[in-house]
Amino acid sequence: MTTTISDRQLEIIGAAGMILTVSGISGLTIKNLAKEMKFSESAIYRHFTGKEEIIIALLKYLARNMDERYTKAISAEQTPEEKFVTLFQSQFSFFEKNPHYVVAVFSDGLMEESQRINETILEIMGVKMKHLMPIIMEGQEKKTFTNEITTDELMHIVMGTFRLQMFKWRVANFQFDIKINGDKMIQSVLTLIRNKQ
C-alpha cells in the first residue's frame, strides 16, 4: 500500500465510485467513466490499464485513508472506550462525506469480479483489524470490556455489526443519517461488550 495516487487518478476513482453508486458494477465501464468525466477513453487508459485496476486503486485508497485517519485520530491517552468511539466515529464521518466508498465495498457483483479485488477488500478488513484489535485487547486487559468472549470473537461481533450498519445504509440508498445511527450503534455495542462486574 505504498503506491501514491495522482490527483487525476483520485478524480477517476471518485467518478468510478459515483458510477458504482448509480449503476452498479455492470455500469462501470471505461466508456461510461470517460463520459462521466467528459474526456476520452484513451485519457483514462493513460492512468489505468482497465476497470479492475480502477476498482483496486479505489479500494487501496480507502485502505490507506482508513489507516492514516485511525492513526491520527486515536491517541495513547484515550481510554479503550474512547478509542473505540473515536475509531467508529471517524469511519462514519468519512463515509457520510464519501458514500461511494461504501458502494465500492458493498457493490453487487464486486466480489465476483476478480481474485485481486477480493484480496484488496481483505486488505481493508486487515486495516480495520490492525487498529481495532489493540483497542479490544487493552479494554479486556483493563477489565473495561468483557473477558467472557475471546478477543477474536469480540472482533468478529464488532466488525459484523459495523458491516451490517453500512450495508443497511447502502441498501436504504443513504436515506438515513449514518452519524446519528452510527452513534447509537457504537453505544449499543459498548453496552454489550462492557465488563459487567
Secondary structure as the mmCIF struct_conf table of DSSP 4:
data_model
#
loop_
_struct_conf.conf_type_id
_struct_conf.id
_struct_conf.beg_label_comp_id
_struct_conf.beg_label_asym_id
_struct_conf.beg_label_seq_id
_struct_conf.end_label_comp_id
_struct_conf.end_label_asym_id
_struct_conf.end_label_seq_id
HELX_RH_AL_P HELX_RH_AL_P1 ASP A 7 GLY A 27
HELX_RH_AL_P HELX_RH_AL_P2 ILE A 30 MET A 37
TURN_TY1_P TURN_TY1_P1 LYS A 38 LYS A 38
BEND BEND1 PHE A 39 PHE A 39
HELX_RH_AL_P HELX_RH_AL_P3 GLU A 41 TYR A 45
TURN_TY1_P TURN_TY1_P2 ARG A 46 HIS A 47
BEND BEND2 THR A 49 GLY A 50
HELX_RH_AL_P HELX_RH_AL_P4 LYS A 51 ALA A 73
TURN_TY1_P TURN_TY1_P3 ALA A 76 GLU A 77
BEND BEND3 GLN A 78 GLN A 78
HELX_RH_AL_P HELX_RH_AL_P5 PRO A 80 LYS A 97
HELX_RH_AL_P HELX_RH_AL_P6 PRO A 99 PHE A 106
TURN_TY1_P TURN_TY1_P4 ASP A 108 GLY A 109
HELX_RH_AL_P HELX_RH_AL_P7 LEU A 110 GLU A 113
HELX_RH_AL_P HELX_RH_AL_P8 GLN A 115 GLU A 141
TURN_TY1_P TURN_TY1_P5 LYS A 142 LYS A 143
BEND BEND4 THR A 144 THR A 144
STRN STRN1 PHE A 145 PHE A 145
BEND BEND5 ASN A 147 ILE A 149
HELX_RH_AL_P HELX_RH_AL_P9 THR A 151 VAL A 171
TURN_TY1_P TURN_TY1_P6 ALA A 172 PHE A 174
BEND BEND6 PHE A 176 PHE A 176
HELX_RH_AL_P HELX_RH_AL_P10 ILE A 178 ILE A 193
STRN STRN2 ARG A 194 ARG A 194
#
